[in-house]
Amino acid sequence: MFSTRRGRIRRAMRALGRDASTANYVTLAKEHAALGEPANVLRVCREGLELHPESAELQRLAQLARELHQEQRLQELHRELESAPRSAVFRELCELLLENGDAQPALEAASRWRTLTDDPESVYYVAAAHAEFFFDGRRSRDGLLAFQLAGESAKQLPKDKRPLRLQFEIARRCGAWEDARKSLARLLELMPGNPLLEARFRRVLSNCAHSKPLPRALTEVERSGRFVDDEPEETGSFDRESLRPTLKKLAARPEVHVAFFLRGNTALVQGAHGPTADRTARAVREVLQVSRSSARRMALGRAIEIRAEGSFGALVLKPGKLGTAAVWASQIPRGGVEDLMDELNGEISPGAAA
């Protein structure tokens, strides 16, 4: 079978030599994939994409090959650590996991590295893992711990720029401009005359008059679910009373527990009252904000609908022109519920869902 596959690869290469078409690049890439050779798949796809950058199939194969190659490398690194734990292997493992957004495995690996070797570089990777938790979940305790560990790492590795960059990113994104300034000033000591850092330093310095203490800035991010560089939401005024009848109709549906309408920092809630209404509205807003932020980071574009299902039922959010309609329901909404949600967020004209 192996020799047959190699023969097919040779034939595919000859065909590609005669005609450098997308189809022939795809054929050769798939033959390498069948032999479990992700590095060769990537090489063929990169070459093909230089000639055919619009090819969705080559892009898909390249992405699959990257994922397979990383998975194979992760397995190799884990095996190496079992036989001979050492800093170089831990470093590569942590880098790969953080690159993939796998914060929990990265934290576990970095913590084990720190315990086994007492290498000061391990402290930086523990900090980086906690920073990923903070950037993803906006929990203030993760941000504060990441900032503190990055500071500890910077003391242990005085010539390493990474801990200072991590501190700067945490402080900048939550509006703790004075802490961001201090981190940049220390970076400039390591990289004097760097034009990009100098430009950033001037911008940060201009914001220091509005700086917040780091703990307070982190707490505000956790409460609002938003970083200072997040895209601003539409917060213009709207007629609440005109929305309430539709919101009441939505909450009255038998499968709906609670109905919401969100716009900026305003939330209308029907079906829950008092502290429960405030708490659930904040949670729904956080789901919306995190989903939007994640979609931006992944270049997915605008969220059309967000769903979460479980034993509790279903939470569905539908962003629209006027705001975001959301329901907590016993099941994924259908028919009339969807129409009412569209009416709330301005996707259809009022009365269409009557």
N, C-alpha and C positions, 0 to 999 in steps of 0.2 A: 504493500500500500504506500509505504514511504517513497519507494522508487517511482511509483506511478505518479504521486503528487509532484515529485521533483521534475518528472518529465513534463507534467502539465505546466509547471512554473516556467520551464525553458521555452515551451511553446508560447505561453502568454508573453514572455519577454521578447520573443521574435516578432510576434504580432504587434507589440507595442513599438518595436523598432521600425516597423513598416508604417504604422499609423498611430500617432500619439493622441488618440481620441480619448474622451472621458470613459467610454465603455471599456477600452483596453486597459486603462489604468485601474478601473474598478475590478476587472477580471483578475489582474495580477495581484492586487491587494487582497482579494478574497482567497486566492490560492495560498498566499502567505498566512492568512488568518486560519485557514483550515489546518495548517501545520503548527499552529500555536506560536507564530513568530510576530508578536506585536511590534517589535522594533522595525522589522522589514515592512510591515503594513504602514507604519508611520512614515517611513522613508519614501515609499511609493506614493502615498497620499500627498505628502508635502510637495513632491516633484509634480504630481498631477495638478495640484491646486495652484501652482505657479503658472501653469498654462490654462487651467480652467477654474478660476477662483469662484465661479458661480455654481459649481457642482455641489448640490446638496448631498448626493450619495457619497462623494469623496469626503466631504466634511463629516458626515455621519460615521463613516468607517474610521476616519482619523480619531474622532472622539472615542469610539469604542476601543480602538487600539491603545489610546492613551490610558483609558481606564483599566484595560487588561494588563498593560505594562506596569502601571502603578500597583495593581493588585499583586502581580507576581513579585514585584520588588518588595512590597510590604511583607509578603510571606517569607522571602529570603532574609530580610532584616530581622524578623522575629526568630527565625531559626538561628541566625548568627548570635543573637543576644542570648539565646538559651545555652549555646555552647561556650561563648566567650564575650560577656558583656563589656563593652568599651564605649568611650565617649563618641567616637566617630560614627558608630552605628546608631547610637541613640539620637545623635544630631540629625542624621538623614531621616530616621524614622519620624521624629517630631516634625521636621520640615514637611515631609510628605503628608502627614496627617493634618497639619494646619492648612496646607495648601488645598486639601480636599474639604476643609471645613469640619473635620472630625475632632471637635474640641475635647470631648470626653476621653477618647483613646489617647489623644496627645497629652492631656493632663496626666493620665495614668502612666504613660511612658516616661514623661519628664519627671514625675514624682519618684518613679522607680530609679531612674538615672541619678537623681539627687541623693537618694538613700544609699545606693550601691557605691557610688564613686565620689560623692561630695564635690563634684566638679562645679565650679561657680557658674559655668555656662548653663547648667541645668536650671538654675534659678530663673534665667531669662525665659526659657521655654515654659516653665510653670506659669510665669507672668503672662506670656503670650496666649496660653490656653485660657486663662481666666479672662483675658481681654476679649477673646472670641466669644466667651459666654456673655460678657457685658454687651458687646456690639450686637449680638443676636437677641438676647433677652432683656436688655436694658436694666438689669438688676444692679442697684447701686453697690451692694456688697462685692459683687464680682469686679466692678470697675475700680473700687477702692483697693481691693486686694491686689489686682493687677498692677495698679499704679505703685503701690508700696513695694511689691516684689521687684518691679522694674527698677525702682530706686535702689533697692538692695543689690541688684545685679550690676547696676551702674557703678556702685562703690567697689564691688569685687572685680569688675572688668572696666577699669577707668578709660581704656582706649577703644572700647566697643561702642559703636554708635547705635546699635539696635535697641538697647534698653531706653535710651533717651528719646529715640523716635517713637517708641511705644508710649512713653509717658506723654510726649507731645500730642500724639493722636488722641489719647483718652481725654486729656485736658481740653484740647481744641474742640472736640466734638460735643462736649457738654458745656462749653462756655466758661471754663475756669481759665481765663486768659492770662492771669498772672503766673499760674503754674505752667502754662504753655510757654510763656516768655522765658521762664527760668530754664526749661528743658532746651529751648532753642538756643539760648545764650551759651549753654554748655556744649551743644552741638557745634556752634560756631567756633568755640575754642579748639575743637578737634578738626574742624574744616574751615579755617579762616579764609575769608574772601570768597566763599561759595556764593554765587549770585542768587541762586534759588533760595537758599537759607536766609540770606540777607533780605530779600524781598518779603519772605514770609515773616521775618522778624519785625519788619516795619509794619506789616498789616496787623500782626498780633499786638504790637505796641500801641497801635491806634485804638484797639479794643479794650485795653487794660483798664480804662476808666469805668467800664461796665462789667468788670470781672466779678465772678462769684467765687466764694470759697469752694474748694473742690468737693467736700462732702455735701454741701448744699446743692451744688450743680449736678452731682450724681443723683441725688434724691429727686430733683426736679425732672431729670430725664426719666427716672423710673416711674414717677407719677404721671407724666405726660405721654411717655412712650416715644418721645421725639428728641432727636439730636438737633443742635443748632444749624447743621448743614442740611437737614432734611428739607424737601421741597415744601414750601408753605401751602397750607390748605386754604381753600376758599372759606372766608369767614364773613362774607357780606350778610346783611340783614335779610330775613325772610319772614313770611307771614306764618307764624306758628299756628294760628287758629285755623287757617285754611288747610293745614296738614292733619290736624287732630281727627277730623271725621274718618279719613282714610286709615289713619293709624288705629283708631278704635275698631274699624271694620276688620283690619288685619289681626288684631289681638283677639277678636271675637271668633275667629275661625277655630274649629274644634281641635285641630292638630297644633295650634300655636300656643305656646306658654307665655312668651313675652315678645312684644314688637318694639323695634327701635327705629329712630331716624337720627342720623349723625351728620353734623356739619361743623367743621372746625372744632371748637371746644364746647359746642352746644349739643346736647343729647335730649331728645324727646323719648319718653319711655311709657309704654302702655302695657299693663299686666303685672307690674311690680311697683312697690311703693317704698318711700323713705330710704334708709341706708341700703336696703337690698337693691333698689333701683339704681342708686348711685354706683354701687359696687359692680353690678353687672354691666352697666353702661361703660364704666372705665375698662372693664375686661374686654368688652366687644371693641371699643376704640383701640385698645392695644393690639388685638388680633388684626384689625384693619391696618394699623400703622406698620406693624412688623411685616405683614404680607406685602404691603406696598414697597417697603424698603428692600425686602428680599427679592422681589420681582425686579426692582431697579438694578440691584447688584448682579442679578443673573441675566440682565438685558432681555427680560421677557415682555417688556412693554406694560401697558395699563391692565390692571386686574379688572376682569369683567364680572366674575363671581368667585366668592371664597366659601368653601364648605369645610366643616369639621363634623365628623360623625362618630358616635360611640354609644355606650350603654345609656348615657344620659339623654340621648336623642340626637338632634342635629342643630348646628349653628350655621346659618347661611347669611352671607352679606352680599349685597348687590350695589356697588358704587355706580352713581349716575350723574346726571347733569346738575341736579340741585343739591345732592348730598348722597348719603348712603343709607339704604333701607336694610334692615337686618331682622331676622327672627330667630328665636330659640324655639324649636318645635319638636314634636315627637317623631317626626320623619322629615326627609327632604321635601320641601314644599313643591306642589304641582299646581297647575291650572290657575284657579282664582287667587291663591296666595301669591303666586308669581306676578299676576297682573296687578294686584294691589301694591306689591313692592315696586314694580315698574312705575306705577302712578306716583308713589311717594318720591322716588328719586328723579322724577322728571323725564323718564324714557317714553311715556305715552301721555296723551292729553287727559286731564281730569275727566272722570265720568266714563272712561272706556272700560273700567273694571267694575262698573256698577252692576 
